[in-house]
Amino acid sequence: MQKRQLTILSLVLVGSTLFMGCGKNRTYTKIDGFAQGTTYSITYYDSLNRNFAHGIDSILDAVDYSMSIYNDTSIITRVNKNLTDTVDVLLANVIKLSQVINEQTEDAFDITVGPVVRMLGFGPDKTKGIDSAAILKLRPLLGMDKIKLEDYKLIKSNPEIQIDVNAIAQGYTSDLVADYFKSKGLKHFLVEIGGEIVACGLNPSDEPWVIGVDKPVEGALPGEELQVKLSLTNSLGLATSGNYRKFVEVNGVKYAHTINPKTGFPVLSDLLSATVIAPTAAQADAYATAFMVKGLDWSKKFIENHPTVGAYLISSDSTGSYKVWSSPAVDKLIVE
């Protein structure tokens, strides 16, 4: 699930893997690549000049083996095929957090939408289309109340139930890499995996990291048209979810990739994109998805009642014009 709707603006990241900062004369290291069906870009400063590429690769490999639906041998794939009912600690943590956020968001975040996601062609399957009868047939398999985690065993009320954690996995992976850096004593880094970000400390210019949020313009390249720039530090997590870049088209009609767990159908929402800040990237990732399901008014009320969560929400009015709402926590981060 490629969600890169954020652009890192604080640095010109090209070619070289090492570059100097002009503020404290720090040498930063940049590592980028491809994982989890998307790209990643990780930049950090280490006073001991250690190379953490192997440690990062180990984290990415562990997550892939645990929860990638694109990996035929992963734990989540084997759980979905009923080859095992035992999960590892990584997948267990993601399931537990998903259950918490599902309850907080009134079932808007639901990892059991996997069968519908695959049928619509947003997963590893190649079939694409809207088959109402097939969706209605799958709907009894949807619902977080139909799965239960006991220790490390996932109990499904129906063996045909499948889980899909793509809407939280990349954020969770960013958190894992950030925690790894902290365990090594690093204080200045930016971790971005598939557009889900954790930023800590300062960039090579000795300033907070600056993240650009793309306008919800179909066909525009990342960074080509920016809606707003946000300053990020203090280990905050940030994620954006939007329906304008990922959809299936059937007979000229475009259907969004966000699934309403209650109906099983692609969501009809007034939100074009939701950029969320939260204490962790995993939370930001999941809340952004839930907001796309629930829409503008519900999301605003949720944020008012959850002071650790902020958002920058772009919606469209009846004329097709953009409307923007941002919470006070995000207003403080806007770079003029």
C-alpha positions in Angstrom: 0.0 0.0 0.0 1.9 3.0 -1.2 0.9 6.1 0.8 3.8 8.5 0.1 1.8 11.7 0.2 4.4 13.5 2.3 7.6 15.1 1.0 10.7 15.7 3.1 11.7 19.3 2.4 14.4 20.0 5.0 17.1 18.4 2.9 18.1 17.9 -0.7 18.6 14.2 -0.6 20.6 13.1 -3.6 23.3 10.7 -4.5 25.7 11.0 -1.5 25.0 9.0 1.6 26.9 11.3 3.8 26.5 15.1 4.1 27.5 17.9 6.5 25.3 20.1 8.5 26.1 23.8 8.6 24.9 24.4 12.2 26.9 22.0 14.5 29.1 20.6 11.8 27.4 17.2 12.1 27.8 14.5 9.5 24.5 12.8 8.8 24.0 9.4 7.1 21.2 8.7 4.7 19.9 5.2 3.9 17.1 4.5 1.5 15.7 1.6 -0.3 12.6 -0.5 -1.0 10.6 -2.6 1.5 7.0 -3.5 2.3 5.9 -2.7 -1.2 7.1 0.9 -0.9 10.2 3.0 -0.5 11.9 4.2 2.7 14.3 7.0 3.5 16.2 7.1 6.8 18.5 9.9 7.9 20.5 10.1 11.1 23.4 11.6 13.0 25.7 9.5 15.1 28.6 11.1 16.9 30.4 7.7 16.7 29.9 7.5 12.9 28.4 4.0 13.2 26.7 2.3 10.2 23.2 1.1 11.2 22.3 -0.3 7.8 22.4 -3.9 9.0 20.3 -3.2 12.1 17.7 -1.4 9.9 17.6 -4.2 7.4 17.1 -6.7 10.2 14.0 -4.7 11.4 12.6 -4.5 7.9 13.1 -8.2 7.3 11.5 -9.1 10.7 8.4 -7.0 9.9 8.2 -8.5 6.4 8.4 -12.0 7.8 5.8 -11.1 10.4 3.1 -9.2 8.7 3.5 -8.8 4.9 0.6 -10.1 2.9 2.9 -10.0 -0.1 5.2 -12.6 1.4 3.9 -16.1 0.9 5.9 -17.4 3.9 5.0 -14.6 6.3 3.3 -15.3 9.6 0.2 -13.3 8.6 -0.1 -15.2 5.3 0.1 -18.5 7.1 -2.5 -17.3 9.6 -4.8 -16.2 6.8 -4.4 -19.6 5.1 -5.1 -21.3 8.5 -1.6 -23.0 8.4 -1.0 -21.7 11.9 -2.8 -19.7 14.6 0.3 -18.5 16.3 1.7 -15.0 15.8 5.0 -13.4 16.8 5.5 -10.5 19.2 5.5 -7.9 16.3 2.2 -9.0 14.8 0.7 -9.5 18.3 1.6 -5.9 19.2 0.0 -4.6 15.9 -3.2 -6.6 16.5 -3.5 -5.3 20.1 -3.0 -1.7 19.0 -5.5 -2.2 16.2 -8.0 -3.5 18.7 -7.6 -0.4 20.8 -7.9 2.0 17.9 -10.9 0.1 16.5 -12.7 0.7 19.8 -11.6 4.3 19.9 -12.8 5.0 16.4 -16.1 3.2 16.6 -15.0 0.3 14.4 -13.6 2.6 11.6 -10.2 1.0 11.8 -10.6 -2.7 11.1 -7.8 -5.2 10.1 -10.4 -7.8 9.0 -11.1 -6.0 5.8 -8.4 -8.1 4.1 -10.7 -10.3 1.9 -12.5 -7.2 0.5 -9.1 -5.4 -0.1 -7.8 -8.4 -2.0 -11.0 -8.8 -4.0 -10.9 -5.2 -5.1 -7.3 -5.6 -6.3 -5.6 -3.4 -3.6 -3.7 -6.4 -2.2 -1.4 -8.9 -4.0 -4.3 -10.2 -6.1 -4.5 -8.8 -9.6 -8.3 -8.8 -10.0 -10.0 -5.4 -9.9 -13.7 -4.6 -9.8 -16.7 -3.9 -7.7 -18.9 -7.0 -7.4 -21.7 -6.1 -5.0 -22.8 -9.7 -4.5 -19.3 -10.8 -3.7 -18.8 -8.0 -1.2 -22.1 -8.8 0.5 -21.0 -12.5 0.7 -17.7 -11.4 2.4 -19.3 -8.9 4.8 -20.0 -11.6 7.5 -16.2 -12.0 7.7 -15.7 -8.4 8.7 -15.4 -7.1 12.2 -12.8 -7.0 14.9 -15.2 -8.7 17.3 -14.7 -11.8 15.2 -11.0 -12.2 16.2 -9.5 -12.6 19.6 -5.8 -12.7 20.6 -5.0 -15.0 23.5 -1.3 -14.8 24.4 0.1 -15.4 20.9 -2.8 -17.3 19.4 -5.2 -15.6 17.1 -8.6 -17.1 17.4 -11.0 -16.5 14.5 -14.7 -17.1 14.7 -14.7 -18.2 11.1 -11.6 -19.8 9.4 -12.3 -17.7 6.3 -11.5 -14.5 8.1 -8.3 -12.8 7.0 -6.4 -9.9 8.5 -4.6 -7.1 6.7 -2.4 -4.7 8.8 -1.0 -2.6 5.9 -2.9 0.4 7.2 -0.7 0.4 10.4 2.4 -1.7 9.6 4.5 1.0 7.9 3.9 3.4 10.8 4.7 0.6 13.3 7.9 -0.1 11.4 9.0 3.5 11.5 8.5 3.4 15.3 10.6 0.3 15.5 13.5 1.9 13.7 13.1 5.1 15.8 13.2 3.0 19.0 16.3 1.2 17.7 18.0 4.6 17.1 17.1 5.7 20.6 18.5 2.5 22.1 21.8 3.4 20.4 21.8 6.9 21.9 20.8 8.8 18.7 19.0 12.1 19.2 18.8 13.5 15.6 17.1 11.4 13.0 14.2 11.2 10.6 12.6 7.8 9.7 10.2 7.6 6.7 8.7 4.4 5.5 6.0 4.6 2.9 5.2 8.1 3.9 4.9 7.3 7.7 7.3 9.4 9.6 9.0 9.7 13.0 11.2 12.8 13.4 13.5 13.5 16.3 15.9 16.3 17.0 17.3 18.5 14.2 18.2 18.2 10.6 21.7 18.9 9.1 20.8 22.6 8.9 20.4 22.5 12.7 16.6 23.2 12.4 13.5 21.0 12.9 12.7 18.6 10.1 10.2 20.1 7.6 7.6 17.8 5.9 5.5 18.9 3.0 1.9 17.7 2.7 0.9 17.2 -0.9 -2.2 18.7 -2.3 -4.8 16.1 -3.1 -4.3 16.4 -6.8 -4.7 13.2 -8.9 -1.7 12.5 -11.1 0.6 15.0 -9.4 4.1 13.7 -8.4 5.0 13.7 -4.7 6.3 17.2 -3.8 5.1 18.7 -7.1 2.2 20.6 -5.5 2.3 21.2 -1.8 -0.6 22.1 0.4 1.3 22.9 3.6 4.7 22.5 5.2 5.0 21.2 8.8 7.9 21.4 11.2 8.4 18.2 13.0 10.6 17.1 15.9 10.3 15.7 19.5 9.8 12.1 18.2 6.3 12.8 16.9 4.7 10.4 14.5 3.1 11.7 11.3 1.1 9.9 8.6 -1.2 10.9 5.7 -4.0 8.9 4.2 -5.8 9.9 1.0 -8.0 8.4 -1.7 -6.9 10.5 -4.7 -3.9 8.4 -5.7 -5.0 4.8 -5.0 -8.2 3.6 -6.5 -9.6 1.1 -9.0 -11.5 2.2 -12.0 -14.4 0.1 -13.4 -16.3 1.2 -16.4 -15.1 4.8 -15.9 -16.0 4.9 -12.2 -13.2 5.3 -9.7 -13.5 3.5 -6.3 -11.3 4.6 -3.4 -9.0 2.1 -1.6 -10.3 2.9 1.9 -12.9 0.3 2.9 -15.8 1.0 5.2 -15.7 -2.0 7.6 -19.4 -1.8 8.3 -20.5 -2.1 4.7 -17.5 -3.7 3.0 -17.7 -1.2 0.2 -15.2 1.6 -0.7 -15.9 4.6 1.5 -17.8 7.6 0.4 -16.2 10.4 2.4 -16.0 14.2 2.2 -12.3 14.0 3.2 -9.7 14.0 0.4 -6.8 13.5 2.8 -6.0 13.3 6.5 -2.6 14.1 7.8 -2.3 13.1 11.5 0.3 13.7 14.2 0.3 11.4 17.2 2.8 10.1 19.8 3.7 7.2 17.5 3.7 6.7 13.7 1.6 3.6 14.1 -1.1 5.6 15.9 -0.9 8.3 13.3 -1.1 5.7 10.5 -4.2 4.0 11.9 -6.0 7.3 12.9 -5.5 8.7 9.4 -7.2 5.6 7.9 -10.1 5.8 10.4 -10.6 9.5 9.7 -11.0 8.8 6.0 -13.7 6.4 6.9 -15.5 8.6 9.3 -15.3 11.9 7.5 -14.6 15.5 8.5 -17.1 16.3 11.3 -16.5 13.1 13.2 -12.7 13.4 12.9 -12.8 17.0 14.2 -14.8 15.9 17.3 -12.4 13.0 17.8 -9.4 15.2 17.9 -11.1 17.7 20.3 -11.5 14.8 22.7 -8.0 13.3 22.2 -5.4 16.1 23.0 -2.4 13.9 22.0 -3.7 13.7 18.4 -3.6 16.5 15.8 -4.7 16.6 12.2 -4.6 18.6 9.0 -7.8 17.6 7.1 -8.5 18.5 3.4 -12.0 18.1 2.2 -14.1 19.2 -0.8 -17.3 21.2 -0.7 -20.3 21.0 -3.0 -18.5 23.1 -5.7 -15.4 20.8 -5.7 -13.3 23.5 -4.0 -10.8 22.5 -1.3 -11.5 23.2 2.3 -8.9 22.9 5.1 -9.3 22.3 8.8 -6.3 22.0 11.1 -6.2 21.4 14.9 -4.3 23.8 17.2 -1.5 21.2 17.7 -0.9 21.2 13.9 -1.3 25.0 13.6 1.8 25.4 15.7 3.8 23.2 13.3 2.9 25.1 10.1 5.9 26.7 8.4 5.1 29.9 6.6 
